[in-house]
Amino acid sequence: MWLPVFDKYVKAFGETLLMTTAACAVVFIAGMTLALVLTVTAPRGLTPRPRLHRVLSVLVNMFRAIPFIILLVAMLPVTRMIVGTTMGTWAAVVPLSAHLIPFFARVSQVALSEIDPGLVEAARAMGCRRWHIVRHVLLPEALPALIGGATITVIAMIGSSAMAGAVGAGGLGDLAIRYGYERYETAVMFNVIIILVALVTLVQFSGERLSRHFDRRR
């Protein structure tokens, strides 16, 4: 009797992991690229472009201000165009990515901007090119903070993926809504909460250890 119930949790957990992993891959690549552009084009950046920096900052702030559930519904036509459907696990990856790219970009930008300007000036004095400064100075020095930002992003992604279950995206959120809420199976809701708490705790613990490992100040 317990095997079908257990399989139900395993399937939902696998869908949540798939959503989170796929969306995080997109968020980390696009978000880091956007963060580097924002950092480099800042008024005191390596290649100041105040107008471009201002436009990108406004766009990032606009997308960060949109609640996920509203963005999820608003992006249904875009999701259908990219994935071919608005239902299921893969369909949720599109709004999840769009929701957290600006968040991770801003967190990463802050981490990159807090690097000691003296290190950048020393690299410039040694004749390093802009790309070398980004690769060998900014990214290594900001790595612990970037890992911390990535950890926060993954945790936010897990929470958003559970919310995406409200529109049939699958995963633990969908399981909690269909069984825990609509069928009044309180045990299912409680079990999903325990699984999510355990998953978030594991991500937080792993992120903190990884950040400490790469922290050169220790």
MOGICOR-V484800 format. One line per field, one symbol per residue. phi: phi as a letter, one per 30 degrees, with the letter a starting at -180 (. if undefined). psi: psi as a letter, one per 30 degrees, with the letter a starting at -180 (. if undefined). burial: 1 if it has 16 or more other C-alpha atoms within 10 Angstrom, else 0. A space follows every 10 residues. Layout:
phi: ???
psi: ???
burial: ???
This chain:
phi: .ddddddddd dddddddded ddddeddddd dddddddddd cdecddbebe dddddddddd ddddddeddd deddcedddd ddcjaccjdd dddddddddc eddddddddd dddddeeddd ddddddidde dddddcbddd dceedddddd dddddddddd ddddddcidi idddddddcd cdchcedded dddddddddd dddddddddd dddcdddd
psi: efeeeeeeee eeeeeeeeee eeeeeeeeee eeeeeeeeee glegaeikie eeeeeeeeee eeeffkkeee eeefgeeeee eefflgllee ffeeeeeeef eeeeeeeeee eefgkjfeee eeeeffgkle eeeeefdeee efeeeeeeee eeeeeeeeee eeefffggfa aeeeeeeeee eeghieeeee eeeeeeeeee eeeeeeeeee eeegjff.
burial: 0000000010 0110111111 1111011101 1111111111 1100110010 0010011001 0011000100 0100010010 0000011111 1111111111 1111111111 1110000001 0010000000 0011001110 1111111111 1111111111 1111111111 1111111101 0000000110 0100010011 0011001001 10010000
